[in-house]
Amino acid sequence: MKIGNYICCLIIIMIGIINTGNSQNMSKTPTIGIKGGVLLSTITGDEAIDEFAKKLGAQIGVTGAYYFIPKLSVRGELNYELKGAKFANHEMKMDLHYASLPFYLKFNFTEDPEIYIYGGGYASYLVAAKTSGTYEVIIGEDFINYSINENIINNLNKLDIGFIAGAGVQGRFNRWMDIFIDFRYTQGFIDLDNGKAEMRYNFNYENFWPEQDVGTPKNKAFMLTTGFIYYFDPR
């Protein structure tokens, strides 16, 4: 049999598998949904940051999916995410406001409720950033506290890219909607510093903590979200 015939047979078999899967569960139409939740974030790779002290933030957004077969779908989201970190040995925090676009593959182990895992990547754009709080400087024998509330967006890279991995449960709410709860981990690949490390937080770094390395800071976060999924065709 020629190679072309092998290819034709393979295509016919794949179409048959997909059609069989769709005939078993006609509910797997394209979907759209809304979501919201909390995230615990920090910055790794910068010794000025306490990476074990997680900062609490919010995530809200929309999600959509297309099913190849009932158990496998590709998904995209558009989210607002408040990330950032707390500083080590100082009463300061850094708030990073992102518009984020995750894109990933999701696999369901079961159908109703769906127990699933997923993995993929994300791209985020920094829309606002600031450092706020107080820090202490030792001058001679004096301890002097300084307050800070500074816009730092020009000192950071606007783009962040990374990977995501997660798991969750999704169950039927009614014929049109599902409800879900989801846990994910995200890790950025992009160095947040854009070449202005000495002014990254908009204060004199040498007075702040002279013995520390400015490092290569990257985002890391754990997220817990819930929401509703809407099916275009009722089940």
Disulfide bonds with the S-S distance in Angstrom:
none
